[in-house]
Amino acid sequence: MSTTSSKNNWLIPIAFTNIYVIWGITFLAISFGLQGFPPFILSGFRFLVAGILMLGYLSAKGEKANSLGNWKKKRYYRNSHPYRWNRACGLGRTICDGF
């Protein structure tokens, strides 16, 4: 069994720290956001902001935006697993008060 080089071992604790901090901030922001917005509107706003940030990043890199026809071809995302899971989580947040 090969071992990883010792010069990159310090990256592992930093990666886990980033995961804990980023996820912690995300859950904190969701808990604050749910106090002012309904769950479906909050999750839609989160995806809208993430999409705008990604499009801005790609345009800053010089990538071309997809055509409207290409966006229409990718409508299948509406029925994909992540979208359904997000709707289920939003519905659960409307039903359960303990979240």
Phi and psi in degrees as GROMACS dihedral restraints (atoms count N, CA, C in turn):
[ dihedral_restraints ]
;  ai    aj    ak    al  type     phi  dphi    fc
    3     4     5     6     1   -85.5    20    10
    4     5     6     7     1   149.4    20    10
    6     7     8     9     1  -103.3    20    10
    7     8     9    10     1   152.2    20    10
    9    10    11    12     1   -76.9    20    10
   10    11    12    13     1   155.6    20    10
   12    13    14    15     1   -68.8    20    10
   13    14    15    16     1   145.8    20    10
   15    16    17    18     1   -72.4    20    10
   16    17    18    19     1   -16.7    20    10
   18    19    20    21     1   -72.9    20    10
   19    20    21    22     1   -17.9    20    10
   21    22    23    24     1  -105.9    20    10
   22    23    24    25     1     1.9    20    10
   24    25    26    27     1   -66.4    20    10
   25    26    27    28     1   -24.8    20    10
   27    28    29    30     1   -72.4    20    10
   28    29    30    31     1   -16.7    20    10
   30    31    32    33     1   -73.4    20    10
   31    32    33    34     1   -26.1    20    10
   33    34    35    36     1   -64.2    20    10
   34    35    36    37     1   -51.6    20    10
   36    37    38    39     1   -63.2    20    10
   37    38    39    40     1   -32.8    20    10
   39    40    41    42     1   -68.0    20    10
   40    41    42    43     1   -39.4    20    10
   42    43    44    45     1   -63.7    20    10
   43    44    45    46     1   -44.7    20    10
   45    46    47    48     1   -66.0    20    10
   46    47    48    49     1   -37.3    20    10
   48    49    50    51     1   -62.7    20    10
   49    50    51    52     1   -42.4    20    10
   51    52    53    54     1   -62.6    20    10
   52    53    54    55     1   -41.2    20    10
   54    55    56    57     1   -61.4    20    10
   55    56    57    58     1   -47.6    20    10
   57    58    59    60     1   -63.3    20    10
   58    59    60    61     1   -42.1    20    10
   60    61    62    63     1   -69.4    20    10
   61    62    63    64     1   -46.4    20    10
   63    64    65    66     1   -65.5    20    10
   64    65    66    67     1   -46.0    20    10
   66    67    68    69     1   -65.8    20    10
   67    68    69    70     1   -37.9    20    10
   69    70    71    72     1   -62.9    20    10
   70    71    72    73     1   -43.2    20    10
   72    73    74    75     1   -65.8    20    10
   73    74    75    76     1   -37.8    20    10
   75    76    77    78     1   -62.4    20    10
   76    77    78    79     1   -48.1    20    10
   78    79    80    81     1   -67.1    20    10
   79    80    81    82     1   -34.5    20    10
   81    82    83    84     1   -65.3    20    10
   82    83    84    85     1   -43.2    20    10
   84    85    86    87     1   -65.2    20    10
   85    86    87    88     1   -38.5    20    10
   87    88    89    90     1   -64.6    20    10
   88    89    90    91     1   -42.3    20    10
   90    91    92    93     1   -65.4    20    10
   91    92    93    94     1   -36.8    20    10
   93    94    95    96     1   -71.0    20    10
   94    95    96    97     1   -39.1    20    10
   96    97    98    99     1   -65.8    20    10
   97    98    99   100     1   -35.2    20    10
   99   100   101   102     1   -68.6    20    10
  100   101   102   103     1   -16.5    20    10
  102   103   104   105     1   -74.1    20    10
  103   104   105   106     1   -21.9    20    10
  105   106   107   108     1  -116.5    20    10
  106   107   108   109     1   -16.9    20    10
  108   109   110   111     1  -130.8    20    10
  109   110   111   112     1   150.7    20    10
  111   112   113   114     1   -67.4    20    10
  112   113   114   115     1   153.4    20    10
  114   115   116   117     1   -59.0    20    10
  115   116   117   118     1   -40.5    20    10
  117   118   119   120     1   -68.3    20    10
  118   119   120   121     1   -38.7    20    10
  120   121   122   123     1   -68.7    20    10
  121   122   123   124     1   -40.0    20    10
  123   124   125   126     1   -63.6    20    10
  124   125   126   127     1   -44.7    20    10
  126   127   128   129     1   -68.6    20    10
  127   128   129   130     1   -36.1    20    10
  129   130   131   132     1   -64.3    20    10
  130   131   132   133     1   -39.9    20    10
  132   133   134   135     1   -65.4    20    10
  133   134   135   136     1   -39.7    20    10
  135   136   137   138     1   -62.0    20    10
  136   137   138   139     1   -44.0    20    10
  138   139   140   141     1   -69.0    20    10
  139   140   141   142     1   -35.5    20    10
  141   142   143   144     1   -63.3    20    10
  142   143   144   145     1   -46.3    20    10
  144   145   146   147     1   -63.8    20    10
  145   146   147   148     1   -42.6    20    10
  147   148   149   150     1   -63.4    20    10
  148   149   150   151     1   -40.8    20    10
  150   151   152   153     1   -64.8    20    10
  151   152   153   154     1   -41.5    20    10
  153   154   155   156     1   -64.4    20    10
  154   155   156   157     1   -41.9    20    10
  156   157   158   159     1   -63.9    20    10
  157   158   159   160     1   -41.6    20    10
  159   160   161   162     1   -66.8    20    10
  160   161   162   163     1   -41.5    20    10
  162   163   164   165     1   -64.1    20    10
  163   164   165   166     1   -38.4    20    10
  165   166   167   168     1   -63.8    20    10
  166   167   168   169     1   -41.5    20    10
  168   169   170   171     1   -64.2    20    10
  169   170   171   172     1   -44.5    20    10
  171   172   173   174     1   -66.8    20    10
  172   173   174   175     1   -37.9    20    10
  174   175   176   177     1   -69.9    20    10
  175   176   177   178     1   -31.5    20    10
  177   178   179   180     1   -68.2    20    10
  178   179   180   181     1   -30.4    20    10
  180   181   182   183     1   -77.3    20    10
  181   182   183   184     1   -13.9    20    10
  183   184   185   186     1    97.7    20    10
  184   185   186   187     1    11.0    20    10
  186   187   188   189     1   -74.8    20    10
  187   188   189   190     1   147.8    20    10
  189   190   191   192     1   -86.9    20    10
  190   191   192   193     1   144.3    20    10
  192   193   194   195     1   -74.8    20    10
  193   194   195   196     1   150.5    20    10
  195   196   197   198     1   -69.3    20    10
  196   197   198   199     1   155.8    20    10
  198   199   200   201     1   -77.5    20    10
  199   200   201   202     1   163.7    20    10
  201   202   203   204     1   -63.0    20    10
  202   203   204   205     1   -35.5    20    10
  204   205   206   207     1   -63.1    20    10
  205   206   207   208     1   -37.1    20    10
  207   208   209   210     1   -68.7    20    10
  208   209   210   211     1   -36.7    20    10
  210   211   212   213     1   -64.5    20    10
  211   212   213   214     1   -38.2    20    10
  213   214   215   216     1   -67.3    20    10
  214   215   216   217     1   -33.9    20    10
  216   217   218   219     1   -66.9    20    10
  217   218   219   220     1   -26.3    20    10
  219   220   221   222     1   -95.9    20    10
  220   221   222   223     1    25.1    20    10
  222   223   224   225     1   -68.5    20    10
  223   224   225   226     1   -14.2    20    10
  225   226   227   228     1   -59.3    20    10
  226   227   228   229     1   -19.7    20    10
  228   229   230   231     1   -58.9    20    10
  229   230   231   232     1   -28.1    20    10
  231   232   233   234     1   -57.4    20    10
  232   233   234   235     1   -33.1    20    10
  234   235   236   237     1  -104.3    20    10
  235   236   237   238     1    11.3    20    10
  237   238   239   240     1   -81.8    20    10
  238   239   240   241     1   167.4    20    10
  240   241   242   243     1   -60.2    20    10
  241   242   243   244     1   -47.4    20    10
  243   244   245   246     1   -60.5    20    10
  244   245   246   247     1   -37.5    20    10
  246   247   248   249     1   -67.3    20    10
  247   248   249   250     1   -43.6    20    10
  249   250   251   252     1   -64.1    20    10
  250   251   252   253     1   -39.4    20    10
  252   253   254   255     1   -63.8    20    10
  253   254   255   256     1   -40.3    20    10
  255   256   257   258     1   -64.9    20    10
  256   257   258   259     1   -40.1    20    10
  258   259   260   261     1   -64.8    20    10
  259   260   261   262     1   -39.2    20    10
  261   262   263   264     1   -65.4    20    10
  262   263   264   265     1   -40.1    20    10
  264   265   266   267     1   -66.1    20    10
  265   266   267   268     1   -40.0    20    10
  267   268   269   270     1   -63.8    20    10
  268   269   270   271     1   -40.7    20    10
  270   271   272   273     1   -65.3    20    10
  271   272   273   274     1   -40.0    20    10
  273   274   275   276     1   -62.9    20    10
  274   275   276   277     1   -35.1    20    10
  276   277   278   279     1   -71.6    20    10
  277   278   279   280     1   -26.1    20    10
  279   280   281   282     1   -76.9    20    10
  280   281   282   283     1   -27.1    20    10
  282   283   284   285     1   -87.1    20    10
  283   284   285   286     1   -43.1    20    10
  285   286   287   288     1   -95.0    20    10
  286   287   288   289     1   132.5    20    10
  288   289   290   291     1   -89.0    20    10
  289   290   291   292     1   -14.1    20    10
  291   292   293   294     1   -83.1    20    10
  292   293   294   295     1     8.7    20    10
